[in-house]
Amino acid sequence: MLVPYLIVGAILFTLGVIGFMTRKNLIIIFLCTELMFQGIVVTLVALGRYPVAGMPTLDGQVFALFLLAVAASEAALALALVILLYRHKPTLDANAWKLLKEE
C-alpha cells in the first residue's frame, strides 16, 4: 500500500511549509526546512519501494540518500549562519534581520 506513505510524506511537508511561513524564530524556521526534507525523503523511499514495469528499482532510495546528504550540509551551514547572526545581534527573531543594513 503506497497511499499511507504518500499521505505521511505530504503531511510532513505541509507542516514544514506552514511552520516556515508562520514562525519568526530562526531556529524554528531551520527545523521546518528539515521537516520538509524528511517529508520528501519518506515520499521518495515509498515510491522507490514499488516496482516500475515489474522490476523493483532503488532509484527512490538513492535519491533519498542524496537528499539526506544535502540536508546534512544545509543543516551545518544554516546553524553556522544562525550562530554568526546571533553574535552580531543577540536575537533569533527573523524580523530583526528583515533589513540587512548596518544600524
MMTF fields as JSON, N, C-alpha, C and O atoms, coordinates in Angstrom:
{
  "mmtfVersion": "1.0.0",
  "mmtfProducer": "UNKNOWN",
  "numBonds": 411,
  "numAtoms": 412,
  "numGroups": 103,
  "numChains": 1,
  "numModels": 1,
  "chainsPerModel": [1],
  "groupsPerChain": [103],
  "chainIdList": ["A"],
  "bondAtomList": [4, 2, 8, 6, 12, 10, 16, 14, 20, 18, 24, 22, 28, 26, 32, 30, 36, 34, 40, 38, 44, 42, 48, 46, 52, 50, 56, 54, 60, 58, 64, 62, 68, 66, 72, 70, 76, 74, 80, 78, 84, 82, 88, 86, 92, 90, 96, 94, 100, 98, 104, 102, 108, 106, 112, 110, 116, 114, 120, 118, 124, 122, 128, 126, 132, 130, 136, 134, 140, 138, 144, 142, 148, 146, 152, 150, 156, 154, 160, 158, 164, 162, 168, 166, 172, 170, 176, 174, 180, 178, 184, 182, 188, 186, 192, 190, 196, 194, 200, 198, 204, 202, 208, 206, 212, 210, 216, 214, 220, 218, 224, 222, 228, 226, 232, 230, 236, 234, 240, 238, 244, 242, 248, 246, 252, 250, 256, 254, 260, 258, 264, 262, 268, 266, 272, 270, 276, 274, 280, 278, 284, 282, 288, 286, 292, 290, 296, 294, 300, 298, 304, 302, 308, 306, 312, 310, 316, 314, 320, 318, 324, 322, 328, 326, 332, 330, 336, 334, 340, 338, 344, 342, 348, 346, 352, 350, 356, 354, 360, 358, 364, 362, 368, 366, 372, 370, 376, 374, 380, 378, 384, 382, 388, 386, 392, 390, 396, 394, 400, 398, 404, 402, 408, 406],
  "bondOrderList": [1, 1, 1, 1, 1, 1, 1, 1, 1, 1, 1, 1, 1, 1, 1, 1, 1, 1, 1, 1, 1, 1, 1, 1, 1, 1, 1, 1, 1, 1, 1, 1, 1, 1, 1, 1, 1, 1, 1, 1, 1, 1, 1, 1, 1, 1, 1, 1, 1, 1, 1, 1, 1, 1, 1, 1, 1, 1, 1, 1, 1, 1, 1, 1, 1, 1, 1, 1, 1, 1, 1, 1, 1, 1, 1, 1, 1, 1, 1, 1, 1, 1, 1, 1, 1, 1, 1, 1, 1, 1, 1, 1, 1, 1, 1, 1, 1, 1, 1, 1, 1, 1],
  "groupList": [{"groupName": "MET", "atomNameList": ["N", "CA", "C", "O"], "elementList": ["N", "C", "C", "O"], "formalChargeList": [0, 0, 0, 0], "bondAtomList": [1, 0, 2, 1, 3, 2], "bondOrderList": [1, 1, 2], "singleLetterCode": "M", "chemCompType": "L-PEPTIDE LINKING"}, {"groupName": "LEU", "atomNameList": ["N", "CA", "C", "O"], "elementList": ["N", "C", "C", "O"], "formalChargeList": [0, 0, 0, 0], "bondAtomList": [1, 0, 2, 1, 3, 2], "bondOrderList": [1, 1, 2], "singleLetterCode": "L", "chemCompType": "L-PEPTIDE LINKING"}, {"groupName": "VAL", "atomNameList": ["N", "CA", "C", "O"], "elementList": ["N", "C", "C", "O"], "formalChargeList": [0, 0, 0, 0], "bondAtomList": [1, 0, 2, 1, 3, 2], "bondOrderList": [1, 1, 2], "singleLetterCode": "V", "chemCompType": "L-PEPTIDE LINKING"}, {"groupName": "PRO", "atomNameList": ["N", "CA", "C", "O"], "elementList": ["N", "C", "C", "O"], "formalChargeList": [0, 0, 0, 0], "bondAtomList": [1, 0, 2, 1, 3, 2], "bondOrderList": [1, 1, 2], "singleLetterCode": "P", "chemCompType": "L-PEPTIDE LINKING"}, {"groupName": "TYR", "atomNameList": ["N", "CA", "C", "O"], "elementList": ["N", "C", "C", "O"], "formalChargeList": [0, 0, 0, 0], "bondAtomList": [1, 0, 2, 1, 3, 2], "bondOrderList": [1, 1, 2], "singleLetterCode": "Y", "chemCompType": "L-PEPTIDE LINKING"}, {"groupName": "ILE", "atomNameList": ["N", "CA", "C", "O"], "elementList": ["N", "C", "C", "O"], "formalChargeList": [0, 0, 0, 0], "bondAtomList": [1, 0, 2, 1, 3, 2], "bondOrderList": [1, 1, 2], "singleLetterCode": "I", "chemCompType": "L-PEPTIDE LINKING"}, {"groupName": "GLY", "atomNameList": ["N", "CA", "C", "O"], "elementList": ["N", "C", "C", "O"], "formalChargeList": [0, 0, 0, 0], "bondAtomList": [1, 0, 2, 1, 3, 2], "bondOrderList": [1, 1, 2], "singleLetterCode": "G", "chemCompType": "PEPTIDE LINKING"}, {"groupName": "ALA", "atomNameList": ["N", "CA", "C", "O"], "elementList": ["N", "C", "C", "O"], "formalChargeList": [0, 0, 0, 0], "bondAtomList": [1, 0, 2, 1, 3, 2], "bondOrderList": [1, 1, 2], "singleLetterCode": "A", "chemCompType": "L-PEPTIDE LINKING"}, {"groupName": "PHE", "atomNameList": ["N", "CA", "C", "O"], "elementList": ["N", "C", "C", "O"], "formalChargeList": [0, 0, 0, 0], "bondAtomList": [1, 0, 2, 1, 3, 2], "bondOrderList": [1, 1, 2], "singleLetterCode": "F", "chemCompType": "L-PEPTIDE LINKING"}, {"groupName": "THR", "atomNameList": ["N", "CA", "C", "O"], "elementList": ["N", "C", "C", "O"], "formalChargeList": [0, 0, 0, 0], "bondAtomList": [1, 0, 2, 1, 3, 2], "bondOrderList": [1, 1, 2], "singleLetterCode": "T", "chemCompType": "L-PEPTIDE LINKING"}, {"groupName": "ARG", "atomNameList": ["N", "CA", "C", "O"], "elementList": ["N", "C", "C", "O"], "formalChargeList": [0, 0, 0, 0], "bondAtomList": [1, 0, 2, 1, 3, 2], "bondOrderList": [1, 1, 2], "singleLetterCode": "R", "chemCompType": "L-PEPTIDE LINKING"}, {"groupName": "LYS", "atomNameList": ["N", "CA", "C", "O"], "elementList": ["N", "C", "C", "O"], "formalChargeList": [0, 0, 0, 0], "bondAtomList": [1, 0, 2, 1, 3, 2], "bondOrderList": [1, 1, 2], "singleLetterCode": "K", "chemCompType": "L-PEPTIDE LINKING"}, {"groupName": "ASN", "atomNameList": ["N", "CA", "C", "O"], "elementList": ["N", "C", "C", "O"], "formalChargeList": [0, 0, 0, 0], "bondAtomList": [1, 0, 2, 1, 3, 2], "bondOrderList": [1, 1, 2], "singleLetterCode": "N", "chemCompType": "L-PEPTIDE LINKING"}, {"groupName": "CYS", "atomNameList": ["N", "CA", "C", "O"], "elementList": ["N", "C", "C", "O"], "formalChargeList": [0, 0, 0, 0], "bondAtomList": [1, 0, 2, 1, 3, 2], "bondOrderList": [1, 1, 2], "singleLetterCode": "C", "chemCompType": "L-PEPTIDE LINKING"}, {"groupName": "GLU", "atomNameList": ["N", "CA", "C", "O"], "elementList": ["N", "C", "C", "O"], "formalChargeList": [0, 0, 0, 0], "bondAtomList": [1, 0, 2, 1, 3, 2], "bondOrderList": [1, 1, 2], "singleLetterCode": "E", "chemCompType": "L-PEPTIDE LINKING"}, {"groupName": "GLN", "atomNameList": ["N", "CA", "C", "O"], "elementList": ["N", "C", "C", "O"], "formalChargeList": [0, 0, 0, 0], "bondAtomList": [1, 0, 2, 1, 3, 2], "bondOrderList": [1, 1, 2], "singleLetterCode": "Q", "chemCompType": "L-PEPTIDE LINKING"}, {"groupName": "ASP", "atomNameList": ["N", "CA", "C", "O"], "elementList": ["N", "C", "C", "O"], "formalChargeList": [0, 0, 0, 0], "bondAtomList": [1, 0, 2, 1, 3, 2], "bondOrderList": [1, 1, 2], "singleLetterCode": "D", "chemCompType": "L-PEPTIDE LINKING"}, {"groupName": "SER", "atomNameList": ["N", "CA", "C", "O"], "elementList": ["N", "C", "C", "O"], "formalChargeList": [0, 0, 0, 0], "bondAtomList": [1, 0, 2, 1, 3, 2], "bondOrderList": [1, 1, 2], "singleLetterCode": "S", "chemCompType": "L-PEPTIDE LINKING"}, {"groupName": "HIS", "atomNameList": ["N", "CA", "C", "O"], "elementList": ["N", "C", "C", "O"], "formalChargeList": [0, 0, 0, 0], "bondAtomList": [1, 0, 2, 1, 3, 2], "bondOrderList": [1, 1, 2], "singleLetterCode": "H", "chemCompType": "L-PEPTIDE LINKING"}, {"groupName": "TRP", "atomNameList": ["N", "CA", "C", "O"], "elementList": ["N", "C", "C", "O"], "formalChargeList": [0, 0, 0, 0], "bondAtomList": [1, 0, 2, 1, 3, 2], "bondOrderList": [1, 1, 2], "singleLetterCode": "W", "chemCompType": "L-PEPTIDE LINKING"}],
  "groupTypeList": [0, 1, 2, 3, 4, 1, 5, 2, 6, 7, 5, 1, 8, 9, 1, 6, 2, 5, 6, 8, 0, 9, 10, 11, 12, 1, 5, 5, 5, 8, 1, 13, 9, 14, 1, 0, 8, 15, 6, 5, 2, 2, 9, 1, 2, 7, 1, 6, 10, 4, 3, 2, 7, 6, 0, 3, 9, 1, 16, 6, 15, 2, 8, 7, 1, 8, 1, 1, 7, 2, 7, 7, 17, 14, 7, 7, 1, 7, 1, 7, 1, 2, 5, 1, 1, 4, 10, 18, 11, 3, 9, 1, 16, 7, 12, 7, 19, 11, 1, 1, 11, 14, 14],
  "groupIdList": [1, 2, 3, 4, 5, 6, 7, 8, 9, 10, 11, 12, 13, 14, 15, 16, 17, 18, 19, 20, 21, 22, 23, 24, 25, 26, 27, 28, 29, 30, 31, 32, 33, 34, 35, 36, 37, 38, 39, 40, 41, 42, 43, 44, 45, 46, 47, 48, 49, 50, 51, 52, 53, 54, 55, 56, 57, 58, 59, 60, 61, 62, 63, 64, 65, 66, 67, 68, 69, 70, 71, 72, 73, 74, 75, 76, 77, 78, 79, 80, 81, 82, 83, 84, 85, 86, 87, 88, 89, 90, 91, 92, 93, 94, 95, 96, 97, 98, 99, 100, 101, 102, 103],
  "secStructList": [7, 7, 2, 2, 2, 2, 2, 2, 2, 2, 2, 2, 2, 2, 2, 2, 2, 2, 2, 2, 2, 2, 7, 7, 5, 2, 2, 2, 2, 2, 2, 2, 2, 2, 2, 2, 2, 2, 2, 2, 2, 2, 2, 2, 2, 2, 2, 2, 2, 1, 7, 5, 6, 6, 5, 7, 7, 1, 2, 2, 2, 2, 2, 2, 2, 2, 2, 2, 2, 2, 2, 2, 2, 2, 2, 2, 2, 2, 2, 2, 2, 2, 2, 2, 2, 2, 2, 2, 1, 1, 7, 7, 5, 4, 4, 4, 4, 1, 1, 7, 1, 7, 7],
  "xCoordList": [0.832, 0.0, 0.878, 1.613, 0.785, 1.609, 0.988, 1.706, -0.313, -1.017, -0.723, -0.504, -0.705, -0.414, 0.953, 1.09, 1.963, 3.287, 3.276, 3.904, 2.564, 2.466, 1.714, 2.048, 0.715, -0.029, 0.869, 0.858, 1.646, 2.566, 3.596, 3.887, 4.146, 5.11, 4.493, 5.125, 3.267, 2.585, 2.279, 2.393, 1.892, 1.613, 2.881, 2.86, 3.985, 5.249, 5.662, 6.064, 5.563, 5.947, 5.047, 5.526, 3.745, 2.801, 3.037, 2.995, 3.285, 3.59, 4.865, 4.952, 5.846, 7.076, 6.845, 7.391, 6.04, 5.752, 4.98, 5.285, 3.987, 3.193, 4.079, 3.987, 4.927, 5.824, 6.822, 7.142, 7.314, 8.275, 7.645, 8.289, 6.389, 5.726, 5.212, 5.082, 4.919, 4.281, 5.223, 4.934, 6.307, 7.184, 8.192, 8.539, 8.657, 9.616, 10.993, 11.969, 11.086, 12.354, 13.209, 12.727, 14.488, 15.36, 15.591, 15.693, 15.674, 15.88, 14.648, 14.783, 13.467, 12.235, 12.094, 11.669, 12.446, 12.404, 13.358, 13.017, 14.535, 15.513, 14.972, 15.13, 14.34, 13.774, 12.621, 12.421, 11.873, 10.775, 11.299, 10.674, 12.436, 13.019, 13.472, 13.342, 14.003, 14.377, 13.146, 13.214, 12.038, 10.795, 10.307, 9.801, 10.458, 10.088, 10.979, 10.495, 12.292, 13.199, 12.782, 12.815, 12.389, 12.006, 10.716, 10.558, 9.808, 8.603, 8.931, 8.326, 9.882, 10.307, 11.006, 10.805, 11.824, 12.535, 11.551, 11.716, 10.528, 9.516, 8.83, 8.607, 8.501, 7.841, 8.758, 8.313, 10.027, 10.96, 11.179, 11.208, 11.332, 11.535, 10.291, 10.387, 9.108, 7.862, 7.704, 7.306, 8.011, 7.891, 8.952, 8.693, 10.136, 11.182, 10.922, 11.504, 10.064, 9.756, 8.878, 8.911, 8.099, 7.155, 7.751, 8.413, 7.512, 8.175, 7.65, 6.487, 8.56, 8.22, 8.393, 9.474, 7.347, 7.353, 7.755, 8.459, 7.311, 7.558, 8.907, 9.149, 9.799, 11.141, 11.298, 11.183, 11.558, 11.793, 13.128, 14.108, 13.145, 14.358, 14.768, 13.982, 15.988, 16.494, 16.606, 17.289, 15.948, 16.065, 15.591, 16.244, 14.481, 13.957, 14.896, 15.083, 15.494, 16.42, 17.696, 18.246, 18.158, 19.364, 19.102, 19.924, 17.972, 17.63, 17.444, 17.808, 16.879, 16.682, 18.027, 18.194, 18.978, 20.304, 20.991, 21.653, 20.832, 21.389, 20.749, 21.441, 19.44, 18.741, 19.15, 19.245, 19.393, 19.856, 21.246, 21.541, 22.1, 23.425, 23.305, 24.012, 22.415, 22.184, 21.604, 21.993, 20.682, 20.072, 21.106, 21.061, 22.033, 23.066, 23.99, 24.343, 24.379, 25.239, 24.479, 25.049, 23.205, 22.381, 22.226, 22.221, 22.102, 21.968, 23.228, 23.145, 24.374, 25.631, 25.784, 26.149, 25.509, 25.639, 24.611, 24.946, 23.378, 22.336, 22.601, 22.399, 23.044, 23.334, 24.508, 24.487, 25.527, 26.658, 26.205, 26.654, 25.324, 24.814, 23.985, 24.104, 23.157, 22.344, 23.246, 22.976, 24.313, 25.229, 25.931, 26.082, 26.362, 27.008, 26.045, 26.424, 24.819, 23.838, 23.535, 23.372, 23.463, 23.183, 24.321, 24.086, 25.54, 26.673, 26.634, 27.021, 26.171, 26.109, 24.981, 25.176, 23.823, 22.662, 21.997, 21.444, 22.029, 21.571, 20.055, 19.394, 19.526, 18.12, 17.978, 18.756, 16.99, 16.709, 15.436, 14.92, 14.929, 13.722, 14.068, 14.965, 13.36, 13.646, 13.314, 13.915, 12.372, 12.023, 13.166, 13.261, 14.023, 15.156, 16.152, 16.95, 16.111, 17.048, 16.385, 16.947, 15.194, 14.488, 15.258, 15.36, 15.787, 16.615, 18.074, 18.524, 18.798, 20.179, 21.11, 21.899, 21.007, 21.921, 22.428, 21.815, 23.524, 24.172, 23.381, 23.003, 23.127, 22.391, 23.323, 22.872],
  "yCoordList": [-1.18, 0.0, 1.244, 1.509, 1.976, 3.161, 4.422, 5.309, 4.501, 5.739, 6.207, 7.404, 5.341, 5.85, 6.535, 7.542, 5.989, 6.603, 7.965, 8.914, 8.051, 9.338, 10.363, 11.548, 9.918, 10.832, 11.331, 12.518, 10.428, 10.837, 11.827, 12.831, 11.553, 12.474, 13.83, 14.863, 13.835, 15.098, 15.868, 17.093, 15.162, 15.832, 16.451, 17.595, 15.71, 16.261, 17.492, 18.501, 17.409, 18.543, 19.744, 20.875, 19.502, 20.601, 21.256, 22.481, 20.446, 21.023, 21.863, 22.907, 21.404, 22.168, 23.497, 24.52, 23.492, 24.736, 25.705, 26.897, 25.196, 26.066, 26.66, 27.853, 25.848, 26.355, 27.35, 28.337, 27.112, 28.026, 29.383, 30.419, 29.372, 30.625, 31.404, 32.626, 30.733, 31.42, 31.756, 32.683, 31.067, 31.282, 32.382, 32.663, 33.001, 34.095, 33.735, 34.43, 32.674, 32.267, 31.564, 30.669, 31.968, 31.396, 29.895, 29.158, 29.439, 28.012, 27.212, 26.138, 27.715, 27.024, 26.998, 25.992, 28.087, 28.117, 27.066, 26.358, 26.97, 25.967, 24.545, 23.687, 24.301, 22.971, 22.645, 21.486, 23.658, 23.42, 23.041, 22.242, 23.605, 23.168, 21.716, 20.965, 21.319, 19.919, 19.009, 17.894, 19.472, 18.702, 18.528, 17.466, 19.563, 19.446, 18.426, 17.634, 18.441, 17.454, 16.037, 15.136, 15.832, 14.494, 14.018, 12.831, 14.943, 14.577, 14.12, 13.179, 14.783, 14.383, 13.036, 12.21, 12.798, 11.523, 10.372, 9.328, 10.55, 9.499, 9.2, 8.037, 10.224, 10.034, 9.326, 8.428, 9.715, 9.077, 7.606, 6.77, 7.291, 5.891, 5.074, 3.93, 5.653, 4.934, 4.686, 3.595, 5.684, 5.498, 4.544, 3.809, 4.545, 3.635, 2.195, 1.277, 1.992, 0.637, -0.139, -1.369, 0.572, -0.093, -0.255, 0.65, -1.419, -1.726, -0.891, -0.491, -0.65, 0.019, -1.016, -1.585, -1.261, -2.251, -3.63, -4.37, -3.976, -5.307, -5.489, -6.533, -4.502, -4.612, -3.58, -2.382, -4.01, -3.023, -2.308, -2.916, -1.024, -0.234, 0.399, 0.461, 0.854, 1.533, 3.036, 3.725, 3.538, 4.962, 5.847, 6.839, 5.505, 6.315, 6.353, 7.405, 5.204, 5.158, 5.945, 6.602, 5.873, 6.618, 8.113, 8.854, 8.565, 9.982, 10.411, 11.527, 9.529, 9.852, 10.009, 10.928, 9.136, 9.27, 10.554, 11.224, 10.894, 12.146, 13.335, 14.281, 13.293, 14.377, 14.475, 15.58, 13.353, 13.387, 14.011, 14.723, 13.742, 14.373, 15.879, 16.652, 16.297, 17.724, 18.362, 19.473, 17.683, 18.218, 18.351, 19.303, 17.403, 17.486, 18.676, 19.393, 18.89, 20.039, 21.351, 22.333, 21.37, 22.557, 22.836, 23.995, 21.798, 21.972, 22.583, 23.473, 22.126, 22.667, 24.135, 24.961, 24.461, 25.851, 26.758, 27.869, 26.307, 27.131, 27.367, 28.475, 26.353, 26.531, 27.479, 28.302, 27.372, 28.297, 29.727, 30.666, 29.889, 31.219, 31.79, 32.972, 30.97, 31.421, 31.848, 32.858, 31.092, 31.447, 32.769, 33.605, 32.965, 34.228, 35.402, 36.48, 35.202, 36.272, 36.603, 37.769, 35.591, 35.811, 36.563, 37.367, 36.303, 37.031, 38.503, 39.363, 38.794, 40.185, 40.957, 42.086, 40.35, 40.966, 39.881, 38.94, 39.972, 38.861, 38.663, 38.853, 38.285, 37.913, 36.85, 36.815, 35.995, 34.984, 35.296, 34.44, 36.503, 36.922, 37.255, 38.057, 36.645, 36.864, 38.285, 38.795, 38.933, 40.308, 41.279, 42.324, 40.952, 41.819, 41.841, 42.771, 40.83, 40.727, 41.034, 40.743, 41.62, 41.924, 42.918, 42.748, 43.941, 44.908, 44.573, 44.716, 44.136, 43.725, 44.909, 44.934, 45.877, 47.011, 47.298, 46.904, 47.969, 48.277, 49.352, 50.357, 49.156, 50.144, 51.027, 51.92],
  "zCoordList": [0.0, 0.0, 0.0, 0.951, -1.057, -1.25, -0.651, -0.191, -0.655, -0.287, 1.136, 1.323, 2.154, 3.509, 3.618, 4.313, 2.932, 2.964, 2.275, 2.745, 1.167, 0.477, 1.318, 1.3, 2.043, 2.925, 4.056, 4.381, 4.657, 5.728, 5.195, 5.846, 4.016, 3.412, 3.116, 3.336, 2.621, 2.321, 3.602, 3.63, 4.658, 5.935, 6.501, 6.956, 6.478, 6.971, 6.18, 6.758, 4.858, 4.025, 4.28, 4.37, 4.397, 4.637, 5.992, 6.106, 7.021, 8.338, 8.29, 8.936, 7.525, 7.377, 6.68, 7.096, 5.623, 4.9, 5.788, 5.826, 6.497, 7.38, 8.474, 8.763, 9.079, 10.104, 9.553, 10.216, 8.362, 7.741, 7.461, 7.623, 7.042, 6.677, 7.893, 7.82, 8.998, 10.113, 11.261, 12.017, 11.424, 12.576, 12.308, 11.161, 13.385, 13.283, 13.843, 13.56, 14.621, 15.213, 14.164, 13.471, 14.042, 13.008, 13.204, 12.224, 14.441, 14.698, 14.276, 13.691, 14.56, 14.181, 12.66, 12.092, 12.007, 10.541, 9.976, 9.029, 10.551, 10.137, 10.342, 9.473, 11.485, 11.748, 10.796, 10.432, 10.4, 9.456, 8.074, 7.377, 7.669, 6.393, 6.48, 5.514, 7.63, 7.811, 7.781, 7.265, 8.322, 8.284, 6.846, 6.483, 6.036, 4.618, 3.912, 3.104, 4.217, 3.631, 4.013, 3.175, 5.268, 5.706, 5.034, 4.749, 4.787, 4.036, 2.627, 2.115, 2.008, 0.66, 0.703, -0.188, 1.725, 1.845, 2.002, 1.371, 2.837, 3.02, 1.689, 1.353, 0.945, -0.35, -1.343, -2.057, -1.4, -2.33, -2.007, -2.91, -0.744, -0.359, -0.643, -1.088, -0.389, -0.669, -2.166, -2.574, -2.985, -4.426, -4.963, -5.915, -4.369, -4.801, -4.407, -4.984, -3.443, -2.964, -3.939, -3.963, -4.736, -5.624, -7.019, -7.528, -7.638, -8.912, -10.079, -10.126, -11.012, -12.262, -13.36, -13.513, -14.12, -15.203, -14.689, -15.376, -13.482, -12.942, -12.276, -11.671, -12.369, -11.796, -10.681, -10.942, -9.451, -8.388, -8.619, -9.051, -8.327, -8.517, -7.186, -6.24, -7.139, -5.951, -6.168, -5.411, -7.183, -7.512, -6.366, -6.042, -5.758, -4.667, -3.479, -2.867, -3.144, -2.023, -2.316, -1.433, -3.559, -3.942, -3.856, -3.316, -4.38, -4.287, -2.836, -2.467, -2.01, -0.596, 0.115, 0.917, -0.164, 0.431, -0.025, 0.768, -1.298, -1.797, -1.094, -0.718, -0.915, -0.238, 1.229, 1.762, 1.888, 3.276, 3.381, 4.341, 2.389, 2.382, 2.176, 2.822, 1.283, 1.065, 2.318, 2.677, 2.991, 4.208, 5.324, 6.103, 5.404, 6.445, 6.195, 7.132, 4.953, 4.66, 4.857, 5.331, 4.498, 4.717, 6.204, 6.62, 7.001, 8.443, 9.034, 9.88, 8.605, 9.118, 8.734, 9.571, 7.484, 7.035, 7.702, 8.111, 7.816, 8.416, 9.894, 10.39, 10.591, 12.011, 12.215, 13.131, 11.373, 11.456, 11.17, 11.827, 10.197, 9.875, 11.026, 11.348, 11.637, 12.766, 13.924, 14.575, 14.187, 15.269, 14.968, 15.859, 13.719, 13.355, 13.454, 13.913, 13.031, 13.139, 14.596, 14.954, 15.415, 16.838, 17.521, 18.423, 17.096, 17.674, 17.294, 18.086, 16.094, 15.631, 16.316, 16.768, 16.387, 17.04, 17.874, 17.305, 19.199, 20.048, 20.05, 21.071, 18.914, 18.809, 17.722, 16.769, 17.873, 16.862, 16.093, 15.374, 16.238, 15.539, 14.088, 13.827, 13.158, 11.737, 11.305, 10.36, 11.977, 11.61, 11.899, 11.257, 12.844, 13.148, 11.996, 11.881, 11.151, 10.032, 8.7, 7.644, 8.742, 7.506, 6.632, 5.417, 7.265, 6.55, 6.854, 7.991, 5.854, 6.071, 5.858, 4.914, 6.739, 6.676, 8.078, 9.071, 8.142, 9.411, 10.14, 9.537, 11.424, 12.203, 12.985, 13.702]
}
